[in-house]
Amino acid sequence: MQSDPKYVGHEEFLSIAPDPGVALLIKKQLEGLAAGKGGEVLKEMATDVLTGRIGLREAMQVPAYEEELVTNIDKFQRHWSDMSSEDRSQAQAVADRFLGDLRQEATEAH
């Protein structure tokens, strides 16, 4: 996904996640939410954060956003716990490689 030029850079999230790869991951996840992948409430939240209208920490204090995020996190946790240990290990390996790629991408962006 190409980043929208109106959006803040991943550096905006370094105060929350000092690891540049994790900061870039946060930005990419927010871009997915802004594209509607998490429903209308999270689309609004992500767009507000990415355009700098509200900080991520402040967004977490908005009850409607917090409630929607908690619901989605609960769904993920149920899915994760339902996976076999082999599937979780494979998913973790894929996630580790993806984060490594993001770290490299974040470093090359500078």
Secondary structure, DSSP 4 states (H G I P E B T S, - for coil): -PPPTTSPPGGGGTTT--SHHHHHHHHHHHHHHHTTTT-HHHHHHHHHHHTTSS-HHHHTTSHHHHHHHHHHHHHHHHHHHHS-HHHHHHHHHHHHHHHHHHHHHHHHT-
